[in-house]
């Protein structure tokens, strides 16, 4: 996989910063191109559920972002590629332009894939020219950097949406060839104690989204964090113990989901000849071969029920950030190209904090004290979703290493299962 580096050294001379940003911009754009390379044009038209989007739409929408919020306002004399793309590839920015119903994105047979790729090239050339000229004012640089991180979010969404599309295909074709998974046992699950106290939380320097700001202080009671993610085998024990049939383990809304959706296992798990199998971007795997890998594609409700069954709880996002803020970003992330969760490495203390699987927290997605959204239409990026969702932390194997950080807040409705989401346990200490 192509490395992506949307980080720019603000201490460098201005011309060097522009060149560095332009290089990073093209690296992100090339990464998206690499991710769709295994797909056919037909693959890129599939929208297998209302929450997902076709890969072709992702290619166009990430381009629309740069055209709408960088080139339109700041590139003098810029000629839009197609005036209808102004609204056609808008996602949810109500104050910017009208947009089609999300569920209709699979009907966009026109423009064709080649025209969308030409659109990408047109916008890339214009952004590169802007960064190379006198128009690269600080606001332009900030918006280009925001657009790059926005595209990295969509890179992961391409993978989650493609996985759901391929899993919905009766043939269940693989996105990439199978990997050899070495058999083994996970590292023992231990709990590292943290003393609590008054802790800093949130972003104060470097790039961050508005929902990560402002930095503030929180009080934490003593707690202990699980040393790794929960594995497929451990989750299978919960299932074998009647986990999906015991209402006392579930939140009320979660139990309603279990009943109405007939949940019996994580998404993409099926039983074949009496053995559980799971479908991944690398094809089908029997549980016996992947038992030591982190469990994925569980909802917040399932993660919470498992924690209750295990006699533990999920960490709050403040607890998670307290632990992660002292570690550098490393792990099974997008650039490694594995496209599959990996067993926990031989790490001391708390491992697997970055990569492999997003970790559900016990925290609702709400604004930090003093939160202020970005001005204008960009203010719709995060703030208007701060209701009815739960926070996830840490990234997955589909997250770029230059995109994730300890303060990063992902968020989804609690019944979401199609994301690369897993479980980490926590416990309170006296």
TAZI-V322775 format. One record per helix or strand. SS is the DSSP state (a for helix, b for strand). FROM is the first residue (numbers start at 1). TO is the last residue. If there is no record, write none. Layout:
# TAZI-V322775
((SS	FROM	TO) (SS	FROM	TO))
This chain:
# TAZI-V322775
((a	14	36) (a	43	45) (a	55	74) (a	85	88) (a	102	107) (a	113	132) (a	138	168) (b	191	194) (b	197	201) (a	210	212) (b	216	220) (b	223	226) (b	231	231) (a	232	240) (a	243	245) (a	247	249) (a	252	261) (b	269	272) (b	275	280) (b	283	286) (a	287	290) (b	294	294) (a	300	309) (b	313	314) (a	317	324) (a	334	336) (b	358	364) (a	376	380) (a	383	385) (b	390	393) (b	410	412) (b	421	422) (b	425	428))
